[in-house]
């Protein structure tokens, strides 16, 4: 067996290691990971101590220098693999007599693929963690990627993980791996043994899939540049993922950033309150006091601060894809509950109902959010969003909720399914409140398209774009009472 390596035309670090490290740091910043000058200097010192001999040591050392939060690790690892690749060029497995250095090896035959599947089965069955395997598995994956993942894109030669995975036939491979794991238990394995074997097989296939995707990204980056891969192949930070495009796993990751966001917002609010304790200048009293000095305001008179925490009334749409945004915002509001004298939560799809009792001090918030659609009367018609009827039912059934001490917060995309938006009812709700704001998870350029009544609602209420957790935190930071 021989491994052919073809170096790319462009050097990996054209500006030397210091320039390469600075480029890596800039890539981290582009993805939203905060890395300052001091962390960059620390990373340089780490490199000078560890060197480049052990790639995994370098990965961990740089992570210790530049990362501040554990939930940034997945994005960091993806960028590290892109900027500090495990190899350069191709590393295709060839028979010793066929190692002629051909630039474009022919596609592997079905017999070759089947032989590789058998070898993969042996390697996967004998090793509990495929991350610890030797170079044989890496070389086999590289061979399949080179032979079946290569294609000609509009920008030049590139690699597709989909094509490589299709050639490997992972579904069949997982079935054969599962059969091999269950073979020692005979013809009648217990349910527990079956469950453990299925979980182990799925875990190994998932690791194998990630290795194929990593190899295709590495080869694509060599052909089309790292910047091209960074636009699609790097997982976004949880706080930068758009609510309306988030998958189930991403929404679960986003919920984990609620506590750090709440702590950050509470710290900023405490600092603002400390600065405002002296009070603002009372112009009338200052001018009156200046009469004793010939009208020169030597002594400033400050208004006595009257800190008051307003009541917060949250009205949220819990239908469809907007539900993920509403759920996250409710978690954030609940974490900031101590900043308000009282918080009342109302949910709606086509009818509004109060759900404050589901968010008690000892309640599991995730369970409470799931109970809203099951137990609350949030729909009485066809289950499609109807903002007009939701506002009408709120005004009729909870007409005493809003007062001059209330801050009204509406969560939703403003899409009415072409039904009456009841703008006049919303205007009355806004007038009855001390403050009123609408948080919209849709991009601003989509406001008013299709069945969106946002332009009409904007005439009576201040609307804010909140597409991601980071953007939502910035808006909430501005709206929190001082």
C-alpha positions as CSV (number, residue, x, y, z in Angstrom):
1,X,0.0,0.0,0.0
2,X,1.3,3.4,-0.9
3,X,-0.1,6.9,-0.1
4,X,0.3,9.5,-2.8
5,X,0.4,13.1,-1.6
6,X,0.2,15.9,-4.1
7,X,1.0,19.3,-2.6
8,X,-1.3,22.1,-3.6
9,X,-0.1,24.9,-5.9
10,X,-0.5,27.6,-3.2
11,X,1.5,27.4,0.0
12,X,-0.5,26.8,3.2
13,X,1.1,29.9,5.0
14,X,2.3,32.4,2.4
15,X,2.9,35.0,5.1
16,X,4.7,32.7,7.5
17,X,3.4,31.2,10.7
18,X,2.8,34.6,12.4
19,X,0.7,35.8,9.5
20,X,-1.1,32.4,9.3
21,X,-1.9,32.7,13.0
22,X,-3.3,36.2,12.6
23,X,-5.4,35.0,9.7
24,X,-6.8,32.2,11.8
25,X,-7.7,34.7,14.6
26,X,-9.4,36.9,12.0
27,X,-11.4,33.9,10.8
28,X,-12.5,33.2,14.4
29,X,-13.6,36.9,14.8
30,X,-15.5,36.7,11.5
31,X,-17.5,33.8,13.0
32,X,-18.3,35.8,16.1
33,X,-15.7,34.4,18.5
34,X,-14.2,37.3,20.5
35,X,-10.4,37.1,20.3
36,X,-8.5,40.2,21.5
37,X,-4.9,41.2,21.0
38,X,-3.8,39.7,24.3
39,X,-5.4,36.3,23.4
40,X,-3.6,36.5,20.0
41,X,-0.2,37.1,21.8
42,X,-1.0,34.2,24.1
43,X,-1.7,32.0,21.1
44,X,1.7,32.9,19.6
45,X,3.4,32.0,22.8
46,X,1.6,28.6,22.8
47,X,2.8,27.9,19.3
48,X,6.4,28.8,20.3
49,X,6.3,26.3,23.2
50,X,4.3,23.5,21.6
51,X,5.6,23.8,18.0
52,X,3.8,22.0,15.1
53,X,4.9,18.4,15.9
54,X,1.6,17.3,17.5
55,X,-1.5,18.7,15.8
56,X,-3.9,17.7,18.6
57,X,-1.6,19.4,21.2
58,X,-1.6,22.5,19.2
59,X,-5.4,22.4,18.8
60,X,-5.9,22.2,22.6
61,X,-3.2,24.8,23.3
62,X,-4.7,27.4,21.0
63,X,-8.2,26.6,22.3
64,X,-7.0,27.4,25.8
65,X,-5.5,30.7,24.6
66,X,-8.3,32.1,22.4
67,X,-11.6,30.6,23.7
68,X,-13.7,32.0,26.5
69,X,-16.8,30.0,26.3
70,X,-17.3,26.2,25.9
71,X,-20.1,26.5,23.4
72,X,-17.8,28.1,20.9
73,X,-15.7,24.9,20.7
74,X,-17.5,23.3,17.8
75,X,-17.0,26.4,15.6
76,X,-13.4,26.7,16.7
77,X,-12.6,23.0,15.8
78,X,-14.1,23.4,12.3
79,X,-12.0,26.5,11.7
80,X,-8.9,24.8,13.2
81,X,-9.3,21.9,10.8
82,X,-9.5,24.3,7.9
83,X,-6.5,26.5,8.9
84,X,-4.3,23.7,10.3
85,X,-5.2,20.7,8.1
86,X,-4.0,17.2,8.9
87,X,-2.4,16.8,5.4
88,X,-1.8,18.7,2.2
89,X,-3.0,17.5,-1.2
90,X,-4.2,14.0,-1.9
91,X,-3.5,10.9,0.1
92,X,-5.1,8.2,-2.0
93,X,-4.4,4.5,-1.3
94,X,-2.9,2.8,-4.3
95,X,-1.5,-0.6,-4.8
96,X,2.3,-0.6,-4.8
97,X,2.5,-1.5,-8.4
98,X,0.0,1.2,-9.4
99,X,1.5,4.1,-7.5
100,X,2.3,6.0,-10.6
101,X,1.3,9.4,-9.2
102,X,-1.6,9.9,-11.6
103,X,-3.2,13.3,-11.0
104,X,-6.8,12.1,-11.6
105,X,-7.2,8.5,-10.5
106,X,-10.0,6.6,-12.1
107,X,-13.2,6.0,-10.0
108,X,-13.0,3.0,-7.8
109,X,-14.8,-0.1,-9.2
110,X,-17.7,-1.7,-7.3
111,X,-15.3,-4.5,-6.3
112,X,-12.8,-1.9,-4.8
113,X,-15.7,-0.2,-2.9
114,X,-16.9,-3.5,-1.5
115,X,-13.3,-4.4,-0.5
116,X,-13.0,-1.1,1.3
117,X,-16.4,-1.6,3.0
118,X,-15.2,-5.0,4.4
119,X,-12.0,-3.3,5.6
120,X,-14.0,-0.5,7.2
121,X,-16.2,-3.1,9.0
122,X,-13.1,-4.8,10.4
123,X,-11.7,-1.5,11.6
124,X,-14.9,-0.2,13.1
125,X,-15.7,-3.5,14.9
126,X,-12.2,-3.7,16.4
127,X,-11.9,-0.1,17.6
128,X,-14.3,1.5,20.1
129,X,-13.4,5.0,18.9
130,X,-12.7,5.5,15.3
131,X,-10.9,8.8,16.2
132,X,-8.1,6.7,17.5
133,X,-7.6,4.6,14.3
134,X,-4.4,4.5,12.3
135,X,-3.8,6.0,8.9
136,X,-5.5,3.1,7.1
137,X,-9.1,4.5,7.7
138,X,-8.0,8.0,6.8
139,X,-6.4,6.8,3.6
140,X,-9.5,4.8,2.6
141,X,-11.8,7.7,3.1
142,X,-9.4,9.9,1.1
143,X,-9.5,7.4,-1.7
144,X,-13.3,7.4,-1.9
145,X,-13.4,11.2,-1.7
146,X,-10.8,11.5,-4.4
147,X,-12.4,9.0,-6.7
148,X,-16.2,9.6,-6.2
149,X,-16.4,13.0,-4.4
150,X,-14.5,15.1,-7.0
151,X,-16.6,17.2,-9.5
152,X,-16.2,20.2,-11.6
153,X,-17.9,23.3,-10.2
154,X,-18.4,26.7,-11.8
155,X,-15.3,27.9,-9.8
156,X,-13.1,24.9,-10.6
157,X,-12.5,21.5,-9.2
158,X,-14.3,20.8,-6.0
159,X,-15.4,17.9,-3.8
160,X,-18.8,16.7,-2.6
161,X,-19.3,14.8,0.6
162,X,-22.8,13.8,-0.6
163,X,-21.3,12.0,-3.6
164,X,-18.6,10.3,-1.5
165,X,-21.1,9.2,1.1
166,X,-23.4,7.8,-1.5
167,X,-20.6,5.7,-3.0
168,X,-19.8,4.3,0.5
169,X,-23.4,3.3,1.1
170,X,-23.5,4.1,4.8
171,X,-27.0,2.7,5.4
172,X,-25.8,-0.8,4.2
173,X,-22.6,-0.4,6.1
174,X,-24.5,0.5,9.3
175,X,-26.7,-2.6,8.9
176,X,-23.7,-4.9,8.4
177,X,-21.9,-3.3,11.4
178,X,-24.9,-3.8,13.6
179,X,-25.2,-7.4,12.6
180,X,-21.5,-7.9,13.4
181,X,-22.0,-6.3,16.9
182,X,-25.0,-8.5,17.6
183,X,-23.3,-11.7,16.4
184,X,-21.6,-12.6,19.7
185,X,-25.1,-12.6,21.4
186,X,-26.4,-15.4,19.3
187,X,-29.8,-15.6,17.6
188,X,-31.8,-14.0,20.4
189,X,-30.1,-10.9,21.8
190,X,-31.9,-9.1,24.6
191,X,-33.6,-5.7,24.0
192,X,-30.8,-4.0,26.0
193,X,-28.1,-5.6,23.9
194,X,-29.9,-4.5,20.7
195,X,-30.3,-1.0,22.0
196,X,-26.6,-0.7,22.9
197,X,-25.5,-2.2,19.6
198,X,-27.7,0.2,17.6
199,X,-26.4,3.2,19.5
200,X,-22.8,2.1,19.0
201,X,-23.3,1.5,15.3
202,X,-25.0,4.8,14.8
203,X,-22.3,6.6,16.7
204,X,-19.5,5.1,14.6
205,X,-21.3,5.8,11.3
206,X,-21.8,9.4,12.5
207,X,-18.1,9.7,13.2
208,X,-17.3,8.2,9.8
209,X,-19.7,10.7,8.2
210,X,-17.9,13.6,9.9
211,X,-14.5,12.3,8.7
212,X,-15.8,12.3,5.1
213,X,-17.2,15.8,5.4
214,X,-13.9,17.0,7.0
215,X,-11.9,15.4,4.1
216,X,-14.1,17.1,1.4
217,X,-13.8,20.5,3.2
218,X,-10.0,20.1,3.3
219,X,-9.7,19.3,-0.4
220,X,-12.2,21.9,-1.4
221,X,-10.3,24.6,0.6
222,X,-7.1,23.7,-1.3
223,X,-8.9,24.0,-4.6
224,X,-11.2,27.0,-4.0
225,X,-9.7,28.7,-0.9
226,X,-10.5,28.6,2.8
227,X,-12.9,31.7,2.4
228,X,-15.2,29.7,0.1
229,X,-15.5,26.8,2.6
230,X,-16.0,29.2,5.5
231,X,-19.1,30.6,3.9
232,X,-21.0,27.2,4.2
233,X,-18.9,24.6,6.0
234,X,-18.4,26.2,9.4
235,X,-21.1,25.7,12.1
236,X,-22.5,29.0,13.3
237,X,-22.4,30.1,16.9
238,X,-25.7,29.5,18.7
239,X,-26.3,33.2,19.3
240,X,-25.9,33.9,15.5
241,X,-28.3,31.3,14.2
242,X,-31.5,32.7,12.8
243,X,-34.6,31.6,14.7
244,X,-36.7,30.9,11.7
245,X,-33.9,28.7,10.0
246,X,-32.7,26.9,13.1
247,X,-33.0,23.1,13.3
248,X,-34.1,21.3,16.4
249,X,-30.5,20.7,17.5
250,X,-29.7,24.4,17.0
251,X,-32.7,25.5,19.0
252,X,-31.6,23.3,21.9
253,X,-28.1,24.8,21.7
254,X,-29.6,28.3,21.6
255,X,-31.5,27.6,24.8
256,X,-28.1,26.9,26.6
257,X,-27.0,30.5,25.8
258,X,-30.0,32.0,27.7
259,X,-28.2,32.0,31.1
260,X,-25.0,33.7,29.8
261,X,-27.1,36.3,27.9
262,X,-29.2,37.0,31.0
263,X,-26.1,37.5,33.2
264,X,-24.6,39.8,30.7
265,X,-27.8,41.9,30.4
266,X,-28.2,42.0,34.2
267,X,-24.6,43.2,34.6
268,X,-25.1,46.0,32.1
269,X,-28.4,47.1,33.7
270,X,-26.7,47.2,37.1
271,X,-24.0,49.4,35.8
272,X,-26.5,51.8,34.2
273,X,-28.4,52.0,37.4
274,X,-25.2,52.8,39.4
275,X,-24.5,55.6,36.9
276,X,-28.1,57.0,37.2
277,X,-28.3,57.0,41.0
278,X,-27.2,60.6,41.2
279,X,-30.2,61.6,39.1
280,X,-30.6,64.0,36.2
281,X,-30.2,67.7,36.4
282,X,-33.4,69.5,37.5
283,X,-33.2,72.6,35.2
284,X,-36.0,74.5,37.0
285,X,-34.5,74.3,40.5
286,X,-31.0,74.9,39.2
287,X,-32.0,78.1,37.5
288,X,-33.9,79.2,40.6
289,X,-30.9,78.6,42.8
290,X,-28.6,80.5,40.4
291,X,-30.5,83.7,41.2
292,X,-28.3,84.1,44.2
293,X,-25.2,84.1,42.0
294,X,-26.4,86.5,39.4
295,X,-28.0,83.9,37.2
296,X,-24.8,81.8,36.9
297,X,-25.6,78.1,37.6
298,X,-22.7,77.3,39.9
299,X,-24.5,74.7,41.9
300,X,-26.4,72.1,40.0
301,X,-29.6,70.6,41.5
302,X,-30.2,67.0,40.6
303,X,-33.6,65.3,40.5
304,X,-34.0,62.7,43.1
305,X,-34.0,59.4,41.4
306,X,-37.2,57.4,41.6
307,X,-36.3,53.9,40.6
308,X,-39.3,52.0,39.6
309,X,-39.6,48.6,38.0
310,X,-42.4,48.5,35.6
311,X,-44.8,45.6,35.0
312,X,-44.0,43.6,31.9
313,X,-46.8,42.1,29.7
314,X,-45.6,39.6,27.1
315,X,-47.9,38.7,24.2
316,X,-46.3,36.0,22.1
317,X,-47.3,34.0,19.0
318,X,-46.6,30.3,19.6
319,X,-47.6,29.0,16.1
320,X,-45.4,27.3,13.5
321,X,-41.8,28.3,13.0
322,X,-42.2,31.5,15.1
323,X,-42.7,29.3,18.2
324,X,-38.9,28.7,18.4
325,X,-38.3,32.5,18.6
326,X,-41.1,33.0,21.1
327,X,-39.9,30.1,23.3
328,X,-36.3,31.5,23.4
329,X,-37.5,35.0,24.2
330,X,-39.7,33.7,27.0
331,X,-36.8,31.9,28.5
332,X,-34.7,35.1,28.3
333,X,-37.5,37.2,29.8
334,X,-38.0,34.6,32.6
335,X,-34.3,34.8,33.4
336,X,-34.6,38.6,33.7
337,X,-37.8,38.4,35.8
338,X,-36.1,40.2,38.7
339,X,-35.8,43.3,36.6
340,X,-39.5,43.8,36.6
341,X,-42.0,44.2,39.5
342,X,-44.3,41.7,37.8
343,X,-44.3,39.6,34.6
344,X,-47.5,38.4,32.9
345,X,-47.3,36.1,29.9
346,X,-50.0,35.7,27.3
347,X,-49.8,33.3,24.3
348,X,-51.9,33.1,21.1
349,X,-52.3,31.4,17.8
350,X,-55.7,32.7,16.8
351,X,-57.0,33.4,20.4
352,X,-55.1,34.8,23.4
353,X,-54.9,33.1,26.8
354,X,-52.9,33.8,29.9
355,X,-50.1,31.3,30.7
356,X,-48.3,33.1,33.5
357,X,-49.2,30.3,35.9
358,X,-47.1,27.9,33.9
359,X,-44.0,30.0,34.6
360,X,-43.9,29.7,38.4
361,X,-40.6,30.1,40.3
362,X,-40.2,26.3,40.7
363,X,-41.5,25.4,37.2
364,X,-39.3,23.6,34.6
365,X,-39.3,26.2,31.8
366,X,-38.9,23.8,29.0
367,X,-41.9,21.7,30.2
368,X,-43.9,24.9,30.8
369,X,-43.4,26.0,27.2
370,X,-44.4,22.6,25.9
371,X,-47.6,22.8,28.0
372,X,-48.8,26.0,26.4
373,X,-50.2,24.5,23.2
374,X,-51.6,21.5,25.1
375,X,-53.3,23.2,28.0
376,X,-53.9,26.9,27.1
377,X,-56.7,28.1,25.0
378,X,-54.5,29.6,22.3
379,X,-56.7,28.6,19.3
380,X,-60.4,28.3,18.9
381,X,-60.7,28.4,15.1
382,X,-58.6,26.6,12.5
383,X,-55.2,26.8,14.4
384,X,-53.6,29.3,11.9
385,X,-52.2,32.6,13.1
386,X,-54.8,35.4,13.4
387,X,-53.3,38.4,15.0
388,X,-56.5,40.5,14.7
389,X,-58.6,38.0,16.6
390,X,-55.8,37.5,19.1
391,X,-55.7,41.3,19.9
392,X,-59.5,41.4,20.1
393,X,-59.7,38.5,22.5
394,X,-56.9,40.0,24.6
395,X,-58.7,43.3,24.9
396,X,-62.0,41.7,25.7
397,X,-60.9,39.1,28.2
398,X,-57.9,40.9,29.8
399,X,-58.9,44.6,29.5
400,X,-57.5,45.5,32.9
401,X,-54.0,44.1,32.4
402,X,-52.4,47.2,30.7
403,X,-51.9,50.3,32.6
404,X,-49.5,53.4,32.7
405,X,-47.0,51.2,34.6
406,X,-47.1,48.4,32.0
407,X,-44.5,47.7,29.3
408,X,-46.1,45.7,26.5
409,X,-43.8,43.3,24.5
410,X,-45.3,41.5,21.4
411,X,-43.4,38.6,19.9
412,X,-44.3,37.4,16.4
413,X,-43.9,37.9,12.6
414,X,-47.1,39.8,12.0
415,X,-48.3,37.4,9.3
416,X,-52.1,37.4,9.6
417,X,-53.0,34.8,6.9
418,X,-54.8,37.6,5.0
419,X,-57.2,38.2,7.9
420,X,-58.1,41.5,9.5
421,X,-55.1,42.8,11.4
422,X,-57.2,44.8,13.9
423,X,-54.7,47.7,13.9
424,X,-57.2,49.9,15.8
425,X,-57.3,47.4,18.7
426,X,-53.5,47.3,18.8
427,X,-53.3,51.1,18.8
428,X,-55.6,51.1,21.9
429,X,-53.4,48.6,23.6
430,X,-50.3,50.7,22.9
431,X,-52.0,53.8,24.2
432,X,-52.9,52.1,27.4
433,X,-49.3,51.0,28.1
434,X,-46.3,53.0,29.3
435,X,-44.1,51.5,26.6
436,X,-44.9,49.1,23.7
437,X,-42.4,47.2,21.5
438,X,-42.8,44.5,18.9
439,X,-40.0,41.9,18.3
440,X,-40.1,40.4,14.8
441,X,-37.8,37.4,13.9
442,X,-38.2,37.9,10.2
443,X,-35.6,39.8,8.1
444,X,-36.6,43.4,7.6
445,X,-36.7,43.1,3.8
446,X,-39.6,40.6,4.1
447,X,-41.8,42.9,6.2
448,X,-44.9,43.6,4.2
449,X,-44.5,40.7,1.7
450,X,-47.3,38.2,1.2
451,X,-49.7,38.1,4.2
452,X,-47.4,40.3,6.4
453,X,-49.3,43.2,8.0
454,X,-46.1,44.6,9.6
455,X,-46.2,48.0,7.7
456,X,-49.6,48.7,9.1
457,X,-48.6,47.6,12.6
458,X,-45.5,49.8,12.4
459,X,-47.7,52.8,12.2
460,X,-48.9,52.3,15.8
461,X,-46.0,50.4,17.5
462,X,-42.2,50.4,17.5
463,X,-41.0,47.2,15.7
464,X,-37.5,45.7,16.1
465,X,-35.8,43.0,13.9
466,X,-34.7,40.1,16.1
467,X,-33.4,37.3,13.8
468,X,-30.9,35.8,16.2
469,X,-30.1,35.5,19.9
470,X,-27.3,38.0,19.6
471,X,-29.6,40.5,17.9
472,X,-32.4,39.8,20.5
473,X,-30.0,40.4,23.4
474,X,-29.0,43.8,21.9
475,X,-32.7,44.8,21.6
476,X,-33.6,43.6,25.1
477,X,-30.6,45.5,26.4
478,X,-32.0,48.7,25.0
479,X,-35.5,48.1,26.3
480,X,-34.7,47.1,29.8
481,X,-35.8,49.6,32.4
482,X,-33.2,51.8,34.2
